[in-house]
């Protein structure tokens, strides 16, 4: 069951997704310190493709939908914490 990714729903889930990323990757940053609009790759959190696989696995388990490595939208989905959270809100079943 998918739902609309309203700004309110995304804002409500941002802290949880940030905490999930920090925990999954053992980052030395507090979840609340992650800028929701900063890039996850490059100058933002500076994640790499292995990090994305880890995040995708944790998200799949927690929110009940599969993220695919061959999804053409992955660049958009993983552009920022906010973009990733909006995708989760629109796709999650759990």
Secondary structure, 3 states (H helix, E strand, C coil): CCCCCCHHHHHHHHHHHHHHHHHHHCCCCCHHHCCCCCECECCCCCECHHHHHHHHHHHHHHHCCCCCCCCCCHHHHCCEHHHHHHHHHHHCCC
